[in-house]
Amino acid sequence: MFPTASVCVVGLGYIGLPTASILASKGYQVAGVDVREEVVETINRGEIHIEEPDLDVLVKAVVANNRLKAIREPQPADVFIICVPTPFTGDHKPDLSYVEKASKAIRPHVRPGNLIILESTSPPRTTEDVVAKHAVPDGMVVGKDVFVAHCPERVLPGRILIEAVENDRVIGGMTPACTQKTKSFYQSFVTGEVMATTAVSAELTKLVENSFRDVNIAFANELSILCDHFDVDTWEIIEMANRHPRVNILSPGPGVGGHCISVDPWFLVDAAPELTNLIRTAREVNESKPQHVINKVLELSARFTNPVIGCLGLTYKSDVDDLRESPSLDITRALMNSDAGEVLACDPLITEDQFSEFPLHSLDEVLKRSTLIVLLTDHQQFREISPAVLHEKVVVDTRGIWR
């Protein structure tokens, strides 16, 4: 069956479009579904709407070869892959409405023998309680007539095309037959090890991965607040502590952003609140860090008359254009809404077409006009700023790149 099968990928965002393009490059006939007309039109021109190294070249090639086409509604296929967002609500409850809508949308097109895969990071039992419930037509038996599994993405923005193929993958089927069929599919294009388990175990594995990282980042962020209290260099403390052979403290930042680490731990907390005190506390520490940065900037700016505050970086991590759950954006927005002074925002990776909430300024203008420079995202352009330029400025470096 593989790789001559047809594939329908629902959701053409940061995971869906690279996944669809990789599959198309491996010989699959791929239809990518997105509800946004402008996204569909962009992809069908052989162009992309997100930033990811080499993705533009790959999309152009597979569209030109008629291996990938973008459409607004699902169509029949041998394999369905759901790659839609799984955000949370204001009270940190999982919002599975996108998964439910995608599952319902493919249901009329599901036929015996089809494989349905959820790649979206999800709370435990989402594959069974949402995908199978809404995507599998009445009368079909999971594991016999149709096959359902969860295979969480585990890629790093900026390396998606590499890691989607080379990283080990966790495959969790609702039945052993579902697992085996899904494993065979991923082995047709993944060079990393493909590990078989159950759907719930696969769901938990992805949440545990990101919760582990969140807890460790929370320690670094809390340490940075402690170091500020004692007026010592956080990064010097970390560097010296990490010389211990069994200590490996991560780097602190202005908070934690992105769709994964800042969201996924809440899925575990919601699933078992009485068993996740440490995970909850880590989330609360990381969510409080932006306010600590804001307070620090406000305190420094109060020392000047009519200060100009330059905020460098809006994205949640370096050298990507992803604004999702970005603490850098939250901090900049809060400073603009304060009376601290004039705020100039700069992010060379964000375009006016992508962002219109407030004006963006060139790096040269920000460096020239600012009294106070706040480094929020450590883009490479910011790393290359001459120390002589910063010498006359008051600097808040939340990433430790100008030490």
Residue pairs with C-beta under 8 A, 6 or more apart in sequence:
1 78
1 184
2 184
2 185
2 188
3 23
3 26
3 27
3 28
3 188
3 189
4 27
4 28
5 28
5 29
5 77
5 78
5 79
5 185
6 28
6 29
6 30
6 31
6 76
6 77
6 78
6 79
7 20
7 23
7 28
7 29
7 30
7 31
7 77
7 78
7 79
7 80
7 81
8 30
8 31
8 32
8 33
8 74
8 75
8 76
8 77
8 79
8 80
8 81
8 106
8 109
9 16
9 19
9 20
9 23
9 30
9 31
9 32
9 33
9 81
9 83
10 16
10 33
10 74
10 80
10 81
10 82
10 83
10 84
10 102
10 105
10 106
11 33
11 34
11 82
11 83
11 84
11 85
11 98
11 102
11 120
12 20
12 32
12 33
12 34
12 39
12 40
12 43
12 70
12 83
13 34
13 50
13 83
13 84
13 85
14 50
14 52
14 157
14 160
14 259
14 322
15 83
15 119
15 120
15 153
15 155
15 160
16 32
16 34
16 81
16 83
16 84
16 119
17 32
17 43
17 48
17 49
17 50
17 55
17 59
18 52
18 55
18 58
18 155
18 160
18 161
18 164
19 81
19 83
19 119
19 153
19 164
20 30
20 32
20 68
21 30
21 55
21 58
21 59
21 62
21 68
21 161
22 58
22 161
22 164
22 165
22 189
23 30
23 189
24 30
24 62
24 65
24 67
24 68
25 58
25 61
25 62
25 67
26 188
26 189
27 67
28 67
28 79
29 67
30 62
30 67
30 68
30 69
31 68
31 69
31 70
31 71
31 74
31 75
31 77
32 43
32 68
32 69
32 70
32 71
33 70
33 71
33 72
33 73
33 74
33 105
34 40
34 43
34 70
34 72
35 72
37 72
38 49
39 49
39 70
40 70
40 71
40 72
41 70
42 48
42 49
43 49
43 59
43 63
43 68
43 70
44 63
44 69
44 70
45 63
46 59
46 60
46 63
46 64
47 56
47 59
47 60
48 55
48 56
48 59
50 321
51 320
51 321
51 349
52 157
52 158
52 160
52 161
53 158
53 159
53 161
54 161
55 160
55 161
58 161
59 68
62 68
63 69
73 105
74 80
74 105
74 106
74 109
75 109
76 109
76 111
77 109
77 114
78 113
78 114
78 115
79 114
79 115
79 116
79 117
79 185
80 106
80 109
80 110
80 114
80 115
80 116
80 117
80 135
81 117
81 119
82 99
82 102
82 103
82 106
82 116
82 117
82 118
82 119
82 120
82 131
83 119
83 120
83 153
84 98
84 99
84 101
84 102
84 120
85 98
85 120
85 259
86 94
86 95
86 96
86 98
86 99
86 120
86 121
86 122
86 126
86 263
86 267
87 95
87 259
87 263
88 94
88 95
88 263
88 266
88 267
88 270
89 95
92 266
92 269
92 270
93 270
94 122
94 123
94 126
94 266
94 267
94 270
96 122
96 123
96 126
96 130
98 120
99 118
99 120
99 122
99 126
99 130
99 131
100 130
100 134
103 130
103 131
103 133
103 134
103 135
104 134
104 135
106 116
106 135
107 134
107 135
107 136
107 137
110 116
110 135
110 136
110 137
110 140
110 146
112 140
112 145
112 146
113 145
113 146
114 146
114 147
115 146
115 147
115 148
115 149
115 181
115 182
115 185
116 131
116 132
116 135
116 136
116 146
116 147
116 148
116 149
117 148
117 149
117 150
117 151
117 182
117 185
118 126
118 127
118 131
118 148
118 149
118 150
118 151
119 150
119 151
119 152
119 153
120 152
121 152
121 153
121 206
121 207
121 210
121 259
121 260
121 263
121 264
121 267
122 130
122 150
122 152
122 203
122 267
123 203
123 207
123 267
123 268
123 270
123 271
124 200
124 203
124 204
124 207
124 267
124 271
125 199
125 200
125 203
126 150
126 203
127 148
127 149
127 150
127 172
127 174
127 199
127 200
127 202
127 203
128 148
128 174
128 199
128 200
131 148
131 150
132 142
132 148
132 174
135 148
136 142
136 146
136 148
137 146
139 145
140 146
142 148
142 174
142 175
142 178
143 173
143 174
143 175
143 176
143 177
143 178
144 177
147 173
147 175
147 177
147 178
147 181
147 182
148 173
148 174
148 178
148 199
149 171
149 172
149 173
149 174
149 178
149 179
149 181
149 182
149 199
149 202
150 172
150 199
150 202
150 203
151 169
151 170
151 171
151 172
151 182
151 186
151 202
152 170
152 202
152 203
152 205
152 206
153 164
154 163
154 167
154 169
154 170
154 206
154 209
155 163
155 164
155 167
156 163
157 258
157 317
157 320
157 322
158 319
158 320
164 190
165 189
165 190
165 191
165 192
166 190
166 191
166 192
167 190
167 192
168 192
168 193
168 194
168 195
169 186
169 190
169 192
169 193
169 194
169 195
170 195
170 197
170 201
170 202
170 205
170 206
171 179
171 182
171 183
171 186
171 194
171 195
171 196
171 197
171 202
172 179
172 196
172 197
172 198
172 199
172 200
172 201
172 202
172 203
172 205
173 179
173 180
173 181
173 182
173 196
173 198
173 199
174 198
174 199
178 199
179 196
179 197
179 198
180 196
183 194
183 196
186 194
187 194
197 205
204 268
206 264
207 264
207 265
207 267
207 268
208 268
210 260
210 261
210 264
210 265
211 264
211 265
211 268
211 279
211 282
213 261
214 256
214 261
214 262
214 264
214 265
214 279
214 282
214 283
214 286
215 278
215 279
215 282
216 249
216 250
217 250
217 252
217 253
217 256
217 261
217 282
217 286
218 281
218 282
218 283
218 285
218 286
219 249
219 250
219 282
220 238
220 249
220 250
220 251
220 252
220 253
221 252
221 253
221 255
221 256
221 285
221 286
221 289
222 285
223 234
223 237
223 238
223 249
223 252
224 234
224 252
224 289
225 289
225 292
227 233
227 234
227 237
228 234
228 292
228 296
233 403
234 252
234 400
235 251
235 400
235 403
236 403
238 249
238 251
238 252
241 247
241 249
242 248
242 249
251 399
251 400
252 289
252 398
252 400
253 289
253 327
253 398
253 399
254 289
254 290
254 293
254 327
254 328
254 331
254 376
254 398
254 399
255 262
255 286
255 287
255 289
255 290
255 293
255 327
255 328
255 330
255 331
256 262
256 286
256 287
256 289
256 316
256 325
256 327
257 315
257 316
257 317
257 324
257 325
257 326
257 327
257 328
257 329
258 316
258 317
258 322
258 324
258 325
258 326
259 322
259 324
259 325
262 286
262 287
262 316
262 325
263 325
265 276
265 279
265 280
265 282
265 283
266 283
268 276
268 279
269 276
269 279
269 280
269 283
273 280
289 327
290 327
290 330
290 331
290 334
293 327
293 331
293 374
293 376
293 396
293 398
294 331
294 334
294 335
294 338
296 396
297 309
297 331
297 335
297 340
297 372
297 374
297 396
298 335
298 338
298 340
300 372
300 394
300 396
301 307
301 309
301 340
301 341
301 371
301 372
302 340
304 341
304 371
304 372
306 341
306 342
307 340
307 341
307 342
307 371
307 372
308 341
308 342
308 343
308 344
308 369
308 370
308 371
308 372
309 335
309 340
309 341
309 342
309 343
309 344
309 370
309 371
309 372
309 374
310 343
310 344
310 346
310 366
310 367
310 369
310 370
310 372
310 373
310 374
311 328
311 331
311 332
311 335
311 343
311 344
311 345
311 346
311 374
311 376
312 346
312 347
312 363
312 366
312 373
312 374
312 375
312 376
312 377
312 379
312 382
313 328
313 346
313 347
313 375
313 376
313 377
313 378
313 379
313 382
314 323
314 326
314 328
314 329
314 332
314 345
314 347
314 350
314 355
314 376
314 377
315 321
315 322
315 323
315 326
315 328
315 329
315 347
315 349
315 350
315 377
315 379
316 322
316 323
316 324
316 325
316 326
316 327
316 328
316 329
316 377
317 377
318 377
318 378
318 379
318 380
319 349
319 379
319 380
320 349
321 349
321 350
321 354
323 329
323 350
323 355
326 377
327 376
328 376
328 377
331 374
331 376
332 343
332 345
332 376
333 357
333 358
335 343
335 374
336 343
336 345
336 358
341 371
341 372
344 361
344 365
344 366
344 369
344 370
345 358
345 359
345 360
345 361
345 366
346 360
346 361
346 362
346 363
346 365
346 366
347 360
347 377
347 379
348 363
348 379
348 381
349 379
350 360
352 360
363 381
363 382
363 385
366 373
367 373
367 385
367 389
367 393
370 393
371 393
371 394
372 393
372 394
372 395
372 396
373 390
373 393
373 394
373 395
373 396
374 395
374 396
374 398
375 382
375 395
375 396
375 397
375 398
375 399
375 401
375 402
376 398
376 399
377 399
378 399
378 401
382 401
383 401
385 402
387 402
390 402
395 402
397 403
